[in-house]
Amino acid sequence: MPPIQTAENVDLERFMGSWYVVASIPTFFEKDVYNGIESYRLNVDGSVETTFSFNKGGFDGPLKTYRPRGFPRDKASNAVWDMQFVWPFKAEYRIVYLNDTYTQTVIGRTKRDYVWIMARDSSIPSDDYNRILQFLQSQGYDIAKIQKVPQKQNLE
């Protein structure tokens, strides 16, 4: 398949901060995630400190935290990054959707194997969610694989 569409232009400073993971096609280490939060902080060298935290297995399950580093590589749009969990390996990370108010975003991959629907709120209106699902389907994703992430917390 051709590369998945990306957001036209991402203001990295506005994109930084915390996002609830509302739904995803999870990776192997994201099975049984509750309270998923992805947080970003821009470094002076242009890389992005990332923290992904969640409770494993339930709302009161053990807290798990991962800290990959993002490397924006498409400087024209800032929508294509490499995400490094373990040196020297980097995974593709594409901001495929971002609304104008920077309150909803979707991270995808060209392989259409994983996707993350995220928002600044713990949920998004069903009309918006359904529109995002239709967009992902039009981009070649199997939306039957997308799972909602249970949320029961508020960001500070």
N, CA, C and O of each residue as an XYZ file, in Angstrom:
624
protein
N       0.836     -1.198      0.000
C       0.000      0.000      0.000
C       0.874      1.252      0.000
O       2.004      1.225      0.489
N       0.355      2.339     -0.543
C       1.112      3.590     -0.493
C       1.192      4.096      0.945
O       0.400      3.684      1.793
N       2.151      4.993      1.225
C       2.227      5.539      2.582
C       0.890      6.138      3.004
O       0.168      6.724      2.197
N       0.582      5.977      4.275
C      -0.650      6.529      4.821
C      -0.543      8.061      4.831
O       0.541      8.620      5.003
N      -1.663      8.706      4.649
C      -1.734     10.165      4.682
C      -1.206     10.662      6.027
O      -1.331      9.970      7.038
N      -0.616     11.860      6.041
C      -0.197     12.471      7.302
C      -0.833     13.849      7.437
O      -1.325     14.425      6.468
N      -0.810     14.358      8.660
C      -1.282     15.719      8.899
C      -0.419     16.668      8.069
O       0.772     16.429      7.872
N      -1.029     17.736      7.593
C      -0.335     18.665      6.705
C       0.789     19.404      7.417
O       1.887     19.542      6.877
N       0.518     19.874      8.617
C       1.518     20.630      9.364
C       1.261     20.461     10.857
O       0.147     20.683     11.329
N       2.290     20.067     11.592
C       2.175     19.863     13.035
C       3.068     20.877     13.740
O       4.285     20.887     13.551
N       2.452     21.730     14.555
C       3.190     22.652     15.413
C       3.633     21.824     16.618
O       2.829     21.520     17.499
N       4.907     21.464     16.653
C       5.390     20.559     17.694
C       5.136     21.086     19.104
O       4.800     20.313     20.002
N       5.291     22.381     19.303
C       5.065     22.940     20.647
C       3.610     22.736     21.080
O       3.355     22.404     22.237
N       2.669     22.926     20.178
C       1.243     22.715     20.503
C       0.932     21.244     20.707
O       0.056     20.897     21.499
N       1.646     20.370     19.995
C       1.404     18.936     20.079
C       1.902     18.348     21.400
O       1.403     17.317     21.851
N       2.879     18.999     22.013
C       3.450     18.486     23.259
C       2.395     18.470     24.364
O       1.366     19.140     24.274
N       2.671     17.696     25.396
C       1.755     17.562     26.517
C       1.206     16.152     26.565
O       1.746     15.238     25.942
N       0.128     15.985     27.309
C      -0.430     14.650     27.542
C      -1.680     14.400     26.712
O      -2.494     15.292     26.473
N      -1.795     13.155     26.286
C      -2.918     12.686     25.479
C      -3.447     11.381     26.065
O      -2.668     10.487     26.398
N      -4.758     11.270     26.192
C      -5.380      9.989     26.540
C      -5.356      9.088     25.310
O      -5.637      9.546     24.203
N      -5.030      7.833     25.490
C      -5.165      6.856     24.408
C      -6.611      6.364     24.475
O      -6.973      5.606     25.375
N      -7.427      6.794     23.526
C      -8.858      6.485     23.512
C      -9.107      5.102     22.918
O      -9.979      4.366     23.380
N      -8.329      4.753     21.887
C      -8.484      3.454     21.224
C      -7.197      3.158     20.468
O      -6.407      4.056     20.177
N      -6.999      1.868     20.154
C      -5.793      1.501     19.416
C      -5.928      0.118     18.791
O      -6.798     -0.673     19.154
N      -5.047     -0.142     17.849
C      -4.703     -1.514     17.489
C      -3.411     -1.715     18.265
O      -2.361     -1.220     17.856
N      -3.476     -2.433     19.374
C      -2.347     -2.454     20.303
C      -1.161     -3.294     19.831
O      -1.311     -4.274     19.102
N       0.024     -2.869     20.279
C       1.229     -3.672     20.099
C       1.191     -4.802     21.129
O       0.298     -4.839     21.976
N       2.145     -5.715     21.060
C       2.156     -6.858     21.976
C       2.271     -6.439     23.434
O       1.739     -7.132     24.301
N       2.948     -5.325     23.741
C       3.072     -4.924     25.141
C       1.939     -4.017     25.603
O       1.932     -3.576     26.752
N       0.987     -3.733     24.730
C      -0.151     -2.887     25.094
C      -1.432     -3.688     25.302
O      -2.508     -3.098     25.398
N      -1.350     -4.974     25.371
C      -2.541     -5.788     25.621
C      -3.026     -5.518     27.041
O      -2.232     -5.413     27.976
N      -4.337     -5.408     27.182
C      -4.945     -5.237     28.509
C      -4.547     -3.923     29.184
O      -4.246     -3.898     30.377
N      -4.549     -2.827     28.408
C      -4.186     -1.498     28.906
C      -5.424     -0.781     29.445
O      -6.486     -0.785     28.823
N      -5.259     -0.173     30.605
C      -6.262      0.712     31.191
C      -5.566      2.030     31.496
O      -4.379      2.045     31.822
N      -6.298      3.138     31.391
C      -5.750      4.458     31.731
C      -4.499      4.794     30.921
O      -3.538      5.328     31.475
N      -4.491      4.495     29.636
C      -3.320      4.794     28.808
C      -3.149      6.285     28.577
O      -4.076      6.970     28.145
N      -1.949      6.782     28.870
C      -1.614      8.196     28.670
C      -0.282      8.268     27.928
O       0.688      7.613     28.310
N      -0.244      9.062     26.876
C       0.984      9.311     26.122
C       1.335     10.779     26.325
O       0.519     11.656     26.043
N       2.550     11.053     26.815
C       2.980     12.433     27.071
C       4.245     12.736     26.286
O       5.124     11.887     26.137
N       4.318     13.964     25.786
C       5.435     14.399     24.960
C       6.051     15.675     25.522
O       5.353     16.562     26.013
N       7.389     15.743     25.436
C       8.120     16.950     25.829
C       9.229     17.175     24.810
O      10.056     16.293     24.578
N       9.242     18.366     24.198
C      10.223     18.711     23.173
C      11.552     19.068     23.812
O      11.612     19.907     24.711
N      12.619     18.428     23.348
C      13.968     18.709     23.826
C      14.605     19.801     22.974
O      14.164     20.053     21.852
N      15.639     20.447     23.500
C      16.319     21.512     22.759
C      16.970     20.990     21.484
O      17.150     21.751     20.533
N      17.327     19.703     21.446
C      17.945     19.143     20.241
C      16.917     18.748     19.177
O      17.285     18.226     18.125
N      15.613     18.998     19.450
C      14.557     18.693     18.486
C      13.951     17.311     18.656
O      12.942     16.999     18.023
N      14.551     16.473     19.505
C      13.947     15.159     19.778
C      12.809     15.338     20.775
O      12.661     16.396     21.387
N      12.010     14.288     20.928
C      10.826     14.369     21.773
C      10.896     13.282     22.842
O      10.904     12.090     22.534
N      10.948     13.717     24.111
C      10.864     12.775     25.230
C       9.425     12.294     25.309
O       8.498     13.102     25.354
N       9.239     10.998     25.324
C       7.899     10.420     25.335
C       7.752      9.530     26.553
O       8.663      8.776     26.896
N       6.607      9.618     27.204
C       6.288      8.728     28.318
C       4.928      8.110     28.037
O       3.935      8.821     27.883
N       4.886      6.793     27.972
C       3.624      6.075     27.817
C       3.409      5.307     29.105
O       4.197      4.427     29.450
N       2.337      5.640     29.820
C       2.047      4.955     31.080
C       0.619      4.424     31.060
O      -0.270      4.994     30.427
N       0.424      3.310     31.774
C      -0.891      2.683     31.835
C      -0.924      1.695     32.991
O       0.110      1.284     33.517
N      -2.144      1.329     33.370
C      -2.339      0.257     34.338
C      -2.548     -1.029     33.562
O      -3.325     -1.061     32.608
N      -1.870     -2.078     33.959
C      -1.944     -3.375     33.273
C      -3.047     -4.231     33.894
O      -3.029     -4.513     35.092
N      -4.004     -4.639     33.065
C      -5.003     -5.608     33.484
C      -6.224     -5.063     34.184
O      -7.184     -5.806     34.386
N      -6.233     -3.803     34.564
C      -7.392     -3.231     35.244
C      -7.079     -1.831     35.728
O      -5.923     -1.409     35.713
N      -8.105     -1.105     36.159
C      -7.914      0.265     36.620
C      -6.957      0.344     37.802
O      -6.247      1.337     37.961
N      -6.932     -0.691     38.628
C      -6.042     -0.713     39.785
C      -4.833     -1.621     39.574
O      -4.111     -1.939     40.518
N      -4.622     -2.035     38.323
C      -3.492     -2.913     38.015
C      -2.163     -2.191     38.156
O      -2.127     -0.973     38.329
N      -1.073     -2.942     38.083
C       0.253     -2.334     38.232
C       0.514     -1.291     37.145
O       0.133     -1.465     35.988
N       1.169     -0.210     37.545
C       1.506      0.865     36.614
C       2.720      0.448     35.789
O       3.745      0.033     36.329
N       2.583      0.565     34.477
C       3.684      0.293     33.548
C       4.034      1.606     32.861
O       3.150      2.402     32.546
N       5.319      1.830     32.629
C       5.768      3.050     31.974
C       6.862      2.728     30.970
O       7.800      1.990     31.271
N       6.733      3.288     29.772
C       7.744      3.170     28.728
C       8.174      4.578     28.345
O       7.365      5.506     28.356
N       9.455      4.736     28.006
C       9.984      6.058     27.686
C      10.780      6.051     26.377
O      12.004      6.187     26.394
N      10.101      5.895     25.262
C      10.821      5.992     23.988
C      11.152      7.453     23.674
O      10.649      8.373     24.319
N      11.994      7.638     22.688
C      12.339      8.994     22.239
C      11.905      9.136     20.791
O      12.146      8.255     19.966
N      11.264     10.254     20.495
C      10.819     10.534     19.137
C      11.799     11.435     18.414
O      12.411     12.324     19.006
N      11.936     11.185     17.111
C      12.836     11.979     16.264
C      12.067     12.436     15.025
O      12.003     11.702     14.038
N      11.478     13.649     15.060
C      10.796     14.138     13.860
C      11.771     14.164     12.689
O      12.853     14.741     12.786
N      11.378     13.528     11.568
C      12.297     13.481     10.427
C      11.771     14.228      9.215
O      12.553     14.581      8.333
N      10.478     14.479      9.145
C       9.929     15.284      8.052
C       9.791     16.705      8.571
O       8.761     17.074      9.134
N      10.833     17.499      8.378
C      10.868     18.858      8.943
C       9.856     19.798      8.285
O       9.513     20.830      8.863
N       9.378     19.464      7.100
C       8.389     20.319      6.427
C       7.038     20.251      7.138
O       6.359     21.269      7.279
N       6.644     19.056      7.586
C       5.330     18.907      8.221
C       5.418     18.563      9.705
O       4.455     18.789     10.437
N       6.540     18.026     10.167
C       6.701     17.488     11.530
C       5.742     16.347     11.818
O       5.491     16.042     12.984
N       5.199     15.710     10.790
C       4.197     14.662     10.977
C       4.766     13.253     10.884
O       4.062     12.290     11.186
N       6.019     13.108     10.476
C       6.636     11.786     10.374
C       7.834     11.748     11.310
O       8.772     12.536     11.189
N       7.774     10.803     12.253
C       8.835     10.661     13.246
C       9.387      9.240     13.187
O       8.769      8.332     12.632
N      10.554      9.081     13.767
C      11.065      7.768     14.138
C      10.916      7.697     15.654
O      11.228      8.658     16.357
N      10.442      6.564     16.154
C      10.276      6.385     17.595
C      11.233      5.283     18.027
O      11.182      4.162     17.521
N      12.100      5.619     18.964
C      13.129      4.672     19.402
C      12.845      4.184     20.818
O      12.915      4.937     21.789
N      12.520      2.881     20.897
C      12.318      2.241     22.199
C      13.631      1.648     22.699
O      13.938      1.715     23.890
N      14.406      1.066     21.781
C      15.683      0.430     22.103
C      16.687      0.832     21.027
O      16.429      0.662     19.836
N      17.824      1.362     21.447
C      18.862      1.745     20.502
C      19.427      0.497     19.843
O      19.651     -0.481     20.556
N      19.670      0.455     18.558
C      19.589      1.529     17.573
C      18.306      1.478     16.750
O      18.207      2.166     15.734
N      17.325      0.683     17.161
C      16.130      0.444     16.353
C      15.117      1.571     16.496
O      14.858      2.060     17.595
N      14.550      1.971     15.357
C      13.535      3.026     15.348
C      12.311      2.523     14.596
O      12.424      1.864     13.563
N      11.144      2.846     15.134
C       9.873      2.457     14.522
C       9.230      3.677     13.874
O       9.397      4.808     14.330
N       8.496      3.420     12.807
C       7.774      4.488     12.106
C       6.628      5.003     12.984
O       5.927      4.229     13.634
N       6.461      6.311     12.986
C       5.433      7.000     13.766
C       4.935      8.128     12.884
O       5.686      9.051     12.567
N       3.661      8.060     12.483
C       3.087      9.077     11.603
C       1.874      9.716     12.256
O       0.956      9.019     12.689
N       1.868     11.027     12.326
C       0.683     11.754     12.785
C      -0.216     11.843     11.557
O      -0.028     12.697     10.691
N      -1.202     10.939     11.500
C      -2.023     10.829     10.291
C      -3.267     11.713     10.351
O      -3.893     12.000      9.331
N      -3.608     12.133     11.555
C      -4.751     13.026     11.720
C      -4.488     13.912     12.926
O      -3.979     13.448     13.946
N      -4.838     15.196     12.808
C      -4.737     16.139     13.916
C      -5.770     17.220     13.665
O      -5.730     17.898     12.638
N      -6.704     17.385     14.610
C      -7.710     18.413     14.373
C      -7.124     19.804     14.624
O      -6.047     19.937     15.206
N      -7.836     20.826     14.184
C      -7.332     22.204     14.245
C      -7.079     22.697     15.657
O      -6.228     23.560     15.874
N      -7.816     22.151     16.621
C      -7.689     22.614     18.003
C      -6.673     21.809     18.812
O      -6.494     22.050     20.006
N      -6.013     20.858     18.165
C      -5.010     20.010     18.828
C      -5.607     19.284     20.040
O      -4.969     19.162     21.086
N      -6.850     18.804     19.872
C      -7.508     18.051     20.937
C      -7.739     16.594     20.565
O      -8.075     15.784     21.429
N      -7.565     16.245     19.285
C      -7.715     14.866     18.822
C      -6.628     14.585     17.791
O      -6.349     15.409     16.920
N      -6.023     13.412     17.906
C      -4.983     13.036     16.962
C      -5.014     11.542     16.736
O      -5.561     10.788     17.540
N      -4.423     11.124     15.637
C      -4.289      9.695     15.335
C      -2.854      9.459     14.875
O      -2.337     10.160     14.005
N      -2.228      8.459     15.479
C      -0.885      8.049     15.111
C      -0.998      6.723     14.368
O      -1.642      5.794     14.855
N      -0.386      6.627     13.206
C      -0.469      5.406     12.412
C       0.871      5.006     11.848
O       1.901      5.622     12.123
N       0.830      3.955     11.049
C       2.028      3.427     10.400
C       1.682      2.993      8.983
O       0.547      2.601      8.712
N       2.649      3.060      8.084
C       2.435      2.671      6.701
C       1.963      1.225      6.589
O       1.163      0.905      5.710
N       2.446      0.352      7.465
C       2.053     -1.064      7.435
C       0.599     -1.286      7.864
O       0.051     -2.368      7.655
N      -0.024     -0.268      8.460
C      -1.403     -0.361      8.961
C      -1.549     -1.468     10.011
O      -2.627     -2.042     10.167
N      -0.457     -1.765     10.729
C      -0.495     -2.809     11.745
C      -0.891     -2.273     13.118
O      -1.509     -2.990     13.905
N      -0.546     -1.032     13.411
C      -0.883     -0.413     14.690
C      -1.472      0.967     14.434
O      -1.191      1.604     13.419
N      -2.292      1.411     15.372
C      -2.839      2.765     15.312
C      -3.225      3.183     16.722
O      -3.586      2.348     17.552
N      -3.146      4.488     16.986
C      -3.530      5.026     18.285
C      -4.401      6.251     18.060
O      -3.974      7.215     17.424
N      -5.611      6.215     18.577
C      -6.523      7.357     18.547
C      -6.391      8.014     19.915
O      -6.632      7.378     20.941
N      -6.006      9.290     19.928
C      -5.736      9.957     21.197
C      -6.459     11.301     21.263
O      -6.784     11.912     20.245
N      -6.697     11.735     22.498
C      -7.387     13.004     22.710
C      -6.908     13.644     24.009
O      -6.343     12.980     24.877
N      -7.142     14.921     24.119
C      -6.790     15.642     25.353
C      -7.793     15.332     26.459
O      -7.523     15.584     27.634
N      -8.955     14.784     26.083
C      -9.989     14.347     27.027
C     -10.002     12.830     27.070
O      -9.508     12.181     26.149
N     -10.557     12.261     28.120
C     -10.560     10.797     28.258
C     -11.503     10.100     27.279
O     -11.460      8.877     27.139
N     -12.344     10.863     26.611
C     -13.210     10.294     25.572
C     -13.433     11.364     24.514
O     -13.164     12.545     24.732
N     -13.928     10.925     23.368
C     -14.260     11.888     22.324
C     -15.709     11.646     21.912
O     -16.213     10.531     22.047
N     -16.377     12.675     21.415
C     -17.765     12.502     20.986
C     -17.881     11.375     19.956
O     -16.996     11.196     19.120
N     -18.971     10.625     20.023
C     -19.136      9.465     19.140
C     -19.112      9.861     17.661
O     -18.626      9.089     16.833
N     -19.623     11.042     17.312
C     -19.563     11.485     15.909
C     -18.109     11.637     15.452
O     -17.756     11.226     14.347
N     -17.277     12.223     16.301
C     -15.858     12.388     15.971
C     -15.172     11.027     15.877
O     -14.400     10.778     14.951
N     -15.456     10.153     16.833
C     -14.852      8.820     16.845
C     -15.217      8.054     15.570
O     -14.354      7.440     14.943
N     -16.484      8.092     15.196
C     -16.925      7.393     13.982
C     -16.299      7.998     12.716
O     -15.968      7.275     11.776
N     -16.141      9.313     12.700
C     -15.501      9.976     11.557
C     -14.030      9.540     11.462
O     -13.518      9.316     10.365
N     -13.359      9.422     12.603
C     -11.968      8.964     12.611
C     -11.890      7.521     12.127
O     -10.992      7.174     11.359
N     -12.819      6.678     12.565
C     -12.826      5.288     12.088
C     -13.020      5.221     10.579
O     -12.353      4.437      9.904
N     -13.925      6.036     10.042
C     -14.141      6.070      8.588
C     -12.882      6.525      7.862
O     -12.526      5.975      6.819
N     -12.204      7.534      8.419
C     -10.951      8.006      7.838
C      -9.925      6.870      7.820
O      -9.277      6.637      6.800
N      -9.778      6.170      8.935
C      -8.794      5.084      9.018
C      -9.125      3.964      8.036
O      -8.228      3.385      7.422
N     -10.398      3.664      7.894
C     -10.803      2.641      6.932
C     -10.441      3.085      5.510
O      -9.981      2.278      4.702
N     -10.649      4.365      5.211
C     -10.308      4.879      3.876
C      -8.801      4.855      3.621
O      -8.360      4.871      2.472
N      -8.018      4.815      4.697
C      -6.562      4.766      4.581
C      -6.028      3.326      4.577
O      -4.816      3.111      4.551
N      -6.941      2.340      4.604
C      -6.519      0.950      4.487
C      -6.435      0.177      5.782
O      -5.961     -0.958      5.786
N      -6.882      0.757      6.880
C      -6.875      0.053      8.164
C      -8.068     -0.887      8.282
O      -9.152     -0.591      7.779
N      -7.867     -2.017      8.946
C      -8.953     -2.922      9.320
C      -9.482     -2.424     10.653
O      -8.928     -2.743     11.706
N     -10.556     -1.641     10.610
C     -11.054     -0.994     11.829
C     -11.670     -1.984     12.818
O     -11.910     -1.626     13.971
N     -11.930     -3.220     12.389
C     -12.433     -4.235     13.314
C     -11.385     -4.572     14.380
O     -11.728     -5.110     15.432
N     -10.132     -4.265     14.119
C      -9.052     -4.554     15.071
C      -8.868     -3.463     16.122
O      -8.131     -3.649     17.089
N      -9.536     -2.326     15.934
C      -9.374     -1.202     16.861
C     -10.164     -1.477     18.137
O     -11.345     -1.822     18.099
N      -9.474     -1.311     19.276
C     -10.070     -1.565     20.583
C     -10.066     -0.280     21.407
O      -9.068      0.440     21.447
N     -11.190     -0.001     22.062
C     -11.237      1.162     22.954
C     -10.402      0.859     24.194
O     -10.351     -0.277     24.664
N      -9.752      1.892     24.712
C      -8.935      1.788     25.918
C      -9.737      2.347     27.083
O     -10.086      3.527     27.069
N     -10.039      1.531     28.095
C     -10.804      2.032     29.240
C     -10.036      3.139     29.969
O      -8.849      3.001     30.262
N     -10.735      4.232     30.250
C     -10.140      5.370     30.947
C     -10.955      5.708     32.192
O     -12.185      5.752     32.151
N     -10.257      5.945     33.293
C     -10.936      6.293     34.529
C     -10.050      7.225     35.348
O      -9.907      7.057     36.559
N      -9.463      8.200     34.680
C      -8.599      9.155     35.370
C      -8.664     10.495     34.673
O      -9.152     10.599     33.547
N      -8.181     11.496     35.330
C      -8.119     12.840     34.752
C      -6.686     13.305     34.741
O      -5.939     13.077     35.692
N      -6.300     13.964     33.654
C      -4.961     14.539     33.586
C      -4.915     15.774     34.486
O      -5.925     16.444     34.700
N      -3.764     16.048     34.987
C      -3.621     17.223     35.857
C      -3.243     18.433     35.055
O      -3.078     19.517     35.614
